[in-house]
Amino acid sequence: MTEEPELALFAEPWQVESPESCHFYHTMDIPGLGTVAGHVDLRPNAAAYLGNCDFAGRRVLEIGPASGFLTFFIEARGAREVVALEVSDRRIWDIVPRPDQDMAALQADRCNHMRLIKNGFWLAHHALGSTAKVVYGDASHIPEELGLFDIAVLGGVLLHCRDPLACLEACGRMTTEAIIITEQAMPWLEARAEQPLKWLAPSPENKVWDVWWRFTPGFFRNVLPLYGFADVRIVRHQQISLEKSYPHFTVVGRRARSQGEQAA
Ligand SMILES: C[S@@+](CC[C@H](N)C(=O)[O-])C[C@H]1O[C@@H](n2cnc3c(N)ncnc32)[C@H](O)[C@@H]1O
């Protein structure tokens, strides 16, 4: 009998020979290579970054893995399966339109940079013996063929998405237990952290093209119940970026269990 082919939507693992062709977003300890230095070092506080959630036995959808530190961390915490969805070469981020800049050049630069990051992901994937699967696509259009997940993780992704609610809606449709969202807490929003605020990052005065939004935790506290994740918890933590420590928040939204489930 012919075996059913693996869904074509999963990427074939890339063969990456050398770290020279890689860029690491995360600082990571890679067997055979040692510690590679990245832009952020989540190692000291990774559990808090993920809201101290339990991944054992769970099927997890991770949006935007970059170098994959969280992918491999979640796997090591006993997830049944991790599927990581990363941007494709064809459609790199929702770049902010900037008529004053060469958009085609920005797009090409970002694509090349992401290739190096993807190389790093696959190098680490191989070295760690990871079985995580990868889909190249877009967070607002998650293929339904991927099936259902217990947990969806969106770490540092929604700030880059023009329509963060479309991403949340897409994740919510395929997630049965919990959605985990992590963002940096911006100092100018902290005094109103409880309020449901989404702040536009680009302005005529700055040249920001890679970040659309900054959020308060209150924004997600109010938004997640709209998609059925009514039991919301917020964890505050510090994370290291380029050797400095920055405040972050993680919002964990759980689907409210039915009375029958609670009694079981
Ligand atoms: C700042 S990095 C965060 C990496 C990691 N999740 C973390 O929390 O450390 C943002 C990641 O989101 C990805 N990303 C941005 N927009 C995306 C989209 N529309 N769909 C899927 N991934 C996206 C980027 O390519 C990158 O891998």
The ligand as a Gaussian input file, in Angstrom:
#p B3LYP/6-31G(d) Opt

LIG

0 1
 C       10.962000      39.411000      17.039000
 S       11.001000      37.817000      16.302000
 C       10.426000      36.827000      17.678000
 C       11.037000      35.451000      17.710000
 C       10.477000      34.528000      18.796000
 N        9.088000      34.228000      18.584000
 C       10.659000      35.128000      20.151000
 O        9.654000      35.434000      20.817000
 O       11.808000      35.262000      20.581000
 C        9.581000      37.897000      15.247000
 C        9.334000      36.647000      14.440000
 O        8.019000      36.708000      13.874000
 C        8.092000      36.417000      12.488000
 N        6.967000      37.066000      11.816000
 C        6.748000      38.387000      11.600000
 N        5.615000      38.577000      10.919000
 C        5.078000      37.339000      10.704000
 C        3.909000      36.864000      10.036000
 N        3.047000      37.686000       9.453000
 N        3.701000      35.525000       9.992000
 C        4.578000      34.657000      10.574000
 N        5.690000      35.057000      11.225000
 C        5.936000      36.371000      11.289000
 C        9.459000      36.953000      12.094000
 O        9.898000      36.454000      10.860000
 C       10.292000      36.476000      13.277000
 O       10.641000      35.129000      13.157000

